[in-house]
């Protein structure tokens, strides 16, 4: 259920921005990689968080899922929306998404370490 919802949401966001330019083949490969990697990692982490709810790993899985989704979204913003948003705004959105995602992934790493060491 999660992968389907995330894919529909991503497609709706991209269609909502109304991409008017034809991206290059490399951009499409980059987009496909980040979309699949981000959505699937998010889905797996959320399923694992649901399975371990109340356990020590649940919050770590949630943080990891959201962190990877932010990292993937930041790459997608630069790949497709830089012309629509402008180079400066797209770079800012990419940097902000990357920083937020990186902080969330680091937080997940910290929670996993705490959960494993007791």
N, C-alpha and C positions, 0 to 999 in steps of 0.2 A: 504494500500500500504506500509506503513512504517514497520509493523511487518514482512511482507514477505521479504522485502529488507534486514532488519536487520538479519533475520534468515539465509538467503542465504549468507550474508557476514560472519556471525559467522561460519557457516559450512565450507565456503571456507577457512577461516583462519585456522580452526582446521585441515582440510584436507591438507592444505599447509604445516603445520608443520610436517605432517606425523607421527602421534602417533603410536608407535610401540608396546607399552606395553598394556596389558589388565588392565584397571582400575578396582578397587573394586566396589562392589555394592553401597557402601556408597558414593564413588566418583561420580558415575553416578547420584545418587540422588542429591548430592550437585551441580553437573554440571547442571542438569535439572532445579533445583530450581533457580540458579543464571541466567541461560540463559533466562528462561521464565520471571523471575522477572525483570531482566535488560532490556530485549528487549521490554516487554510490557509497563513498566514504561516509557522507552524512547519514544515509539510510542505514548502513551497517552499524554505525555508532549509536543511532537512536534505537534500533532494534535491540542491540546489546544493553543499552541503558534501561530499556523496558524490561528485558529479561532479568536484569540484576537489580531491579528497583528495590530500594531499601538496603541494598548491599553497599560495600565500600567502593565499588568500581562505577556505580551508576553516574555520579556527578562527573567523574573523569571522562566517561564515554560521551556524555552530553557536551562537555567543553571541547573535546576533540572533534566531535561532529560539527559544532558551530564554527570552530576555528578553521577547519578545512573548507567549510562552505564559504567563509569570508575570504580565504586565500584564493579559492577558485573564482569567486565573484570579482575580485580585484583584477585578476588576469582577463576575465571576460570583458570587463569595463574598458580596459586599455585596448583590447583587440577590436572591439566592435563600435564602441561609443565615443572614441576620441574625436572623430570628425563631427559628430552630432553635439557633443558637449564642449568642444574646444580642447586644444592640447593641454592647456594649464589645468582646467577643471578635471579632465580625465586623469591627468597625472596625480592630482590631489586625491581624487576618488580611489585611484589604484593604491597610492601610498597609505591612505587611511584604512582601506580594507586589508592591506597587507599587515599593517601594524596591529590592528585589532585581531586579525586572525592569528598572527604570531603570538600575541599575548595570550589568547585563548588556548593555543596549542601548548605553550609553556605552562600555563595553569593546569592543563590536563596532565602534562608530564609530572608536575609536582604532585597532583592528586594520586596518580598511579603509583608514584614512589611512596607516598604516605600510606596508601592502601596495602602495598606489598610488604612494607616494613612494620606495619602494625601501628 
